Amino acid sequence: MIVTERLILSPTAVSDFDDCHAARTDPEVMHFIGGPASSEETWLKLLRNIGHWSAYGHGLFTVRERHGGRFVGDVGLATFHRDLGANFDPFPEAAWVLARSAQGKGYATEAIQAAHEWFFTRREAVRTVCIISPENLPSVRVAERIGYRPFGEAAYKDKTVTMFERLP
């Protein structure tokens, strides 16, 4: 568990399903990442997130507000094997998805920065990557704030995404 000034990050658990699904069915939240999810799709992503912790000892955290416990989203570093090539797939990938009620408050930056700090206290500093839709300007700004820089474009699920890297 990670505690920041405003947030609590904990490994994803089955009990997070309802909150995750509420966020993943919101068209605004999912606009740049595939559209609203079905219950099955949310369940599979939840299990994937839980599995990362078992397989790798890290993964996406469920993020909640420190005071009140309201669901903020999912944030962390994982190994997704997106088939984007040797300059992307072998590296830890940063990811963040925030509920609409949590957007615009600086939570994404606070949470993903804390996740990076936690990750690198347990591992050697390595290059990390992420992908973002070029139209998703709030996520691009979050990535840039924490040190990510674009290094190319790729086709992912029939959409063009910008690949970003953060060097140690």
Phi, psi and chi 1 to 4 in degrees:
 res  aa     phi    psi   chi1   chi2   chi3   chi4
   1 MET       -  140.8 -178.2 -175.6  -55.2      -
   2 ILE  -119.8  133.9  -57.8  168.6      -      -
   3 VAL  -118.8  123.8  178.7      -      -      -
   4 THR  -108.0 -173.8   70.4      -      -      -
   5 GLU   -56.3  -40.3 -178.9 -179.6  -22.8      -
   6 ARG  -120.5   -7.1  -58.7  179.5  -63.2  163.0
   7 LEU  -131.9  158.5  -54.8  170.4      -      -
   8 ILE  -124.2  126.2  -63.9  173.9      -      -
   9 LEU  -111.3  126.3  -70.0   71.2      -      -
  10 SER  -137.1  152.4   55.4      -      -      -
  11 PRO   -54.7  143.8  -26.7   36.5      -      -
  12 THR   -58.2  139.9  -57.1      -      -      -
  13 ALA  -132.7  158.4      -      -      -      -
  14 VAL   -55.1  -34.7  169.8      -      -      -
  15 SER   -65.4   -9.7   59.0      -      -      -
  16 ASP   -84.3   -3.8  -64.0  -40.6      -      -
  17 PHE   -54.5  -52.4  175.8   78.7      -      -
  18 ASP   -58.9  -44.1  -70.6  -21.4      -      -
  19 ASP   -66.3  -43.4  -71.6  -32.1      -      -
  20 CYS   -60.8  -44.4  -71.2      -      -      -
  21 HIS   -66.3  -39.1 -169.3   54.7      -      -
  22 ALA   -58.8  -42.6      -      -      -      -
  23 ALA   -68.8  -42.2      -      -      -      -
  24 ARG   -75.7   -8.6  -69.8 -172.6  175.0  -78.7
  25 THR   -98.5   -2.4   56.5      -      -      -
  26 ASP   -80.9  116.3 -175.5  -33.7      -      -
  27 PRO   -57.6  -34.8  -20.9   30.2      -      -
  28 GLU   -67.9  -42.3  -81.8 -167.8   41.3      -
  29 VAL   -63.3  -40.7  170.5      -      -      -
  30 MET   -95.5    4.4  -60.2  -60.5  -70.1      -
  31 HIS   -52.3  -44.0  178.6   74.2      -      -
  32 PHE   -96.0   -2.3  -64.7  110.5      -      -
  33 ILE  -127.4   42.3   51.2  176.7      -      -
  34 GLY   103.3   -2.0      -      -      -      -
  35 GLY    83.9  170.4      -      -      -      -
  36 PRO   -53.9  140.7  -26.1   34.9      -      -
  37 ALA   -94.7  147.9      -      -      -      -
  38 SER   -77.0  168.5   68.9      -      -      -
  39 SER   -58.6  -41.7  178.7      -      -      -
  40 GLU   -63.5  -43.6  178.2 -174.5   21.8      -
  41 GLU   -62.8  -41.8  -69.7  166.3  -28.6      -
  42 THR   -63.1  -43.5  -60.3      -      -      -
  43 TRP   -60.1  -45.0 -178.6 -110.6      -      -
  44 LEU   -64.5  -39.3  -68.2  173.4      -      -
  45 LYS   -67.3  -38.5  -72.6 -156.9 -179.4 -148.3
  46 LEU   -61.3  -46.2 -174.0   82.8      -      -
  47 LEU   -64.9  -37.6  -67.6  177.6      -      -
  48 ARG   -60.1  -45.5  175.3 -160.1   66.4 -169.7
  49 ASN   -63.5  -41.3  -67.0  -12.2      -      -
  50 ILE   -63.7  -42.7  -67.7  167.9      -      -
  51 GLY   -62.7  -32.7      -      -      -      -
  52 HIS   -56.7  -41.4  -93.6   87.1      -      -
  53 TRP   -63.7  -39.9  -71.2   95.7      -      -
  54 SER   -70.1  -42.4  -64.8      -      -      -
  55 ALA   -79.3  -36.5      -      -      -      -
  56 TYR  -120.2  -14.0  -64.7  103.0      -      -
  57 GLY    79.1   10.0      -      -      -      -
  58 HIS  -154.2  174.4   66.9  -87.9      -      -
  59 GLY   164.5 -155.3      -      -      -      -
  60 LEU   -84.3  139.4  -63.2 -170.4      -      -
  61 PHE   -95.1  148.2  -67.1   93.5      -      -
  62 THR   -85.3  131.2  -65.9      -      -      -
  63 VAL  -110.3  131.4 -177.4      -      -      -
  64 ARG  -131.1  154.2  -63.7 -172.7  179.6  -83.0
  65 GLU   -65.4  138.2  -70.8  178.2  -22.4      -
  66 ARG   -62.8  -39.1 -173.0  170.8  171.0 -176.2
  67 HIS  -104.6  109.8  -58.3  -70.7      -      -
  68 GLY   104.4  -23.8      -      -      -      -
  69 GLY    74.6   13.5      -      -      -      -
  70 ARG   -63.1  139.1 -176.2  168.8   62.0  160.8
  71 PHE   -63.5  130.8  179.7   78.9      -      -
  72 VAL  -105.8  -45.0  169.1      -      -      -
  73 GLY   158.0 -160.1      -      -      -      -
  74 ASP  -120.5  132.7  -58.4  -46.1      -      -
  75 VAL  -147.2  142.5  167.4      -      -      -
  76 GLY   161.8 -163.1      -      -      -      -
  77 LEU  -124.3  137.4  -70.6  114.3      -      -
  78 ALA  -147.4  178.0      -      -      -      -
  79 THR  -119.5  100.9  -55.2      -      -      -
  80 PHE   -98.3  -15.0  -67.8  128.8      -      -
  81 HIS    49.5   62.4  -67.7  -79.5      -      -
  82 ARG   -81.2   -1.9  -64.3 -167.4 -168.2  -87.4
  83 ASP    63.2   43.1 -158.1   21.6      -      -
  84 LEU  -103.7    5.6  -65.2  177.3      -      -
  85 GLY   107.1  174.0      -      -      -      -
  86 ALA   -67.8  -20.6      -      -      -      -
  87 ASN   -84.9   -1.8  -76.1  -28.3      -      -
  88 PHE  -129.3  -58.5 -168.0   89.2      -      -
  89 ASP   -58.6  -34.9  -69.5  -31.9      -      -
  90 PRO   -74.0   -6.1  -13.9   24.8      -      -
  91 PHE  -104.7  149.2  -59.0   95.1      -      -
  92 PRO   -58.1  135.7  -20.8   31.0      -      -
  93 GLU  -110.2  125.2 -179.6 -179.0  -14.4      -
  94 ALA   -78.7  143.5      -      -      -      -
  95 ALA  -147.6  147.0      -      -      -      -
  96 TRP  -152.5  136.2   53.0   92.2      -      -
  97 VAL  -138.2  120.3  178.3      -      -      -
  98 LEU  -115.2  141.0  -90.0   64.5      -      -
  99 ALA   -59.3  151.4      -      -      -      -
 100 ARG   -57.0  -39.6 -172.8 -175.3  -32.7 -175.7
 101 SER   -65.3  -16.3   63.7      -      -      -
 102 ALA  -100.9   -5.2      -      -      -      -
 103 GLN   -78.8  149.2  -65.7  177.7    5.1      -
 104 GLY    80.4   12.6      -      -      -      -
 105 LYS  -113.1    1.5  -61.8  178.8 -179.8 -176.1
 106 GLY    82.5    6.1      -      -      -      -
 107 TYR   -64.7  -40.1  -75.3  167.7      -      -
 108 ALA   -60.6  -47.5      -      -      -      -
 109 THR   -63.0  -45.7  -58.4      -      -      -
 110 GLU   -60.7  -44.8 -177.0  176.1  -25.3      -
 111 ALA   -71.9  -45.7      -      -      -      -
 112 ILE   -71.3  -31.8 -163.0   65.4      -      -
 113 GLN   -64.7  -44.5 -175.8   65.5   43.0      -
 114 ALA   -62.9  -39.4      -      -      -      -
 115 ALA   -64.1  -41.0      -      -      -      -
 116 HIS   -63.3  -46.4  -83.7   79.0      -      -
 117 GLU   -59.3  -44.7  -70.4  168.8    7.5      -
 118 TRP   -61.1  -48.3  176.0   88.8      -      -
 119 PHE   -56.2  -46.1 -173.8   82.2      -      -
 120 PHE   -84.6   -3.3  -70.6  117.3      -      -
 121 THR   -81.3  -12.9   62.5      -      -      -
 122 ARG  -110.9   -9.4  -73.2  150.4  179.2   78.3
 123 ARG  -141.5  159.4  -72.8  169.1 -179.9   69.0
 124 GLU   -63.5  143.0  179.0 -178.6  -31.0      -
 125 ALA   -63.1  126.0      -      -      -      -
 126 VAL  -134.8  166.6  -65.0      -      -      -
 127 ARG   -63.3  137.5  175.3 -178.8 -176.3 -103.4
 128 THR  -121.9  160.2   57.2      -      -      -
 129 VAL  -134.9  166.9  -64.4      -      -      -
 130 CYS  -159.3  162.4   65.6      -      -      -
 131 ILE  -122.0  142.3   55.2  171.0      -      -
 132 ILE  -144.0  138.8  -56.7  171.6      -      -
 133 SER   -61.5  133.1  167.3      -      -      -
 134 PRO   -60.8  -22.2    4.1   -7.0      -      -
 135 GLU   -82.1  -12.1  -66.7   86.9   27.9      -
 136 ASN   -85.9   72.7 -171.4  -12.3      -      -
 137 LEU   -62.1  -37.2  -63.5 -179.8      -      -
 138 PRO   -60.1  -41.2  -26.9   36.1      -      -
 139 SER   -70.0  -35.8  -81.8      -      -      -
 140 VAL   -60.2  -44.0  168.9      -      -      -
 141 ARG   -63.8  -40.0  -74.5 -168.9  -67.9  -87.9
 142 VAL   -60.3  -48.9  168.0      -      -      -
 143 ALA   -57.1  -46.2      -      -      -      -
 144 GLU   -65.2  -37.9  -70.4  172.7  -18.6      -
 145 ARG   -60.3  -32.4  -91.6 -171.0 -134.8  111.0
 146 ILE  -101.2   13.8   60.6  169.7      -      -
 147 GLY   101.5    8.9      -      -      -      -
 148 TYR   -83.1  144.4  -78.3   89.4      -      -
 149 ARG  -132.1  143.0  -61.4  -66.6  173.0 -108.5
 150 PRO   -64.9  144.2    3.4   -1.4      -      -
 151 PHE  -135.0    4.2   73.8   92.6      -      -
 152 GLY   163.4  178.2      -      -      -      -
 153 GLU  -121.0  157.7  -69.9 -173.8  -17.3      -
 154 ALA  -149.2  159.8      -      -      -      -
 155 ALA   -94.6  124.1      -      -      -      -
 156 TYR  -135.2  118.5 -179.9   68.6      -      -
 157 LYS    51.8   50.0  -65.9 -170.1  176.1 -178.8
 158 ASP    63.3   19.8  -61.2  -36.1      -      -
 159 LYS  -127.9  151.7  -54.7 -102.9 -173.1 -138.3
 160 THR   -86.8  129.4  -61.4      -      -      -
 161 VAL  -123.8  154.4  -65.9      -      -      -
 162 THR   -94.3  131.3  -57.1      -      -      -
 163 MET   -92.7  134.1  -64.4 -174.5  -67.4      -
 164 PHE  -119.6  153.6  -71.2   80.2      -      -
 165 GLU  -134.1  151.3   66.4 -179.0  -13.6      -
 166 ARG  -127.8  119.0 -178.9  179.8  179.7 -159.4
 167 LEU   -89.6  148.6  -58.2  173.9      -      -
 168 PRO   -66.2      -    7.2   -6.9      -      -
